[in-house]
């Protein structure tokens, strides 16, 4: 059985790692910090439109949470490598 509370909590925990990694990158500044700041804003806008589109087409909130978790996982991987 699907538990939306558990998925939301997992998203919150996973997002904390991305927040930490991004803050470090922003604190270092320079080109990488600037690029991360622009990327962060762009990603938020795209994710919002993607979520709205999913919901408008009849998708469930669970689908949106699952997709956000995919984005968070990709960001964690990208930010952890460099």
N, C-alpha and C positions, 0 to 999 in steps of 0.2 A: 504494500500500500504506500502511496506517495504521501510524504509529509512535507507540506510547504514551509512549515516553521523550521524544520531541520535544514532544508535547502537554503532558506533565507539566512539562517545562522552561519552556515558554511560559507555562503557568499560574503558575509560580513567578515568572517575570520580570514578568508583568502584575500580579500581586498586590503586588509591591514598590511600585508606584506608588500603589495604594490605601492601603497601609500608610503611606507617606509623607504622603499627603493627609490621612489620618485623624489622624496624629500632630500635624500642624499644627493641625488643627481642635481637637483635644483640648488642645493647648498654649495656644491662645487662650482656652479656657475659656468661661465664660458659658453662656447658654442654648444656643447652637449646639454647644458642646463637650459639654454634658450630653445634648442630643438625639442627638448622634453616638454617644456612649457607649452609650446605650440602644438605638439603632438597630443598632449593631455586634453587641451581644449577641443581640438578637432575630434578626438575619439569620443569625448562626452557628447558632442553634437550628433555625430553619426550614430552612437548607441541610442540616443533619445529618439531619433527618427526611426531607427530600426525597431525599437520597442513599440513605438506608436503604430507603426505599420503592421507589426505582428498582431497587436491587439485589435486594430481596426479590421483586419482580415479574419477575425474570429479566433485568433490564437489565444492560448491561456496564459495567465500570469506565470504559471510554472514553466512554460516555454521561454518566456522572457528571462526568468531567473536562470534557467539552464544556459541560455545564450550569453548572459552577462558573465556567468562563471567561466565560459569558454574564453571570453575576452580577457578576463582577469588572469586565467592560466597562461594565455599567450603573453600578456604583459609581464607576468612574473618571470617567465622563461627569458624574454627579451632583455629585461632589466638585470637579471642575474648573471647573464653571460658576460657583459662588458664591464 
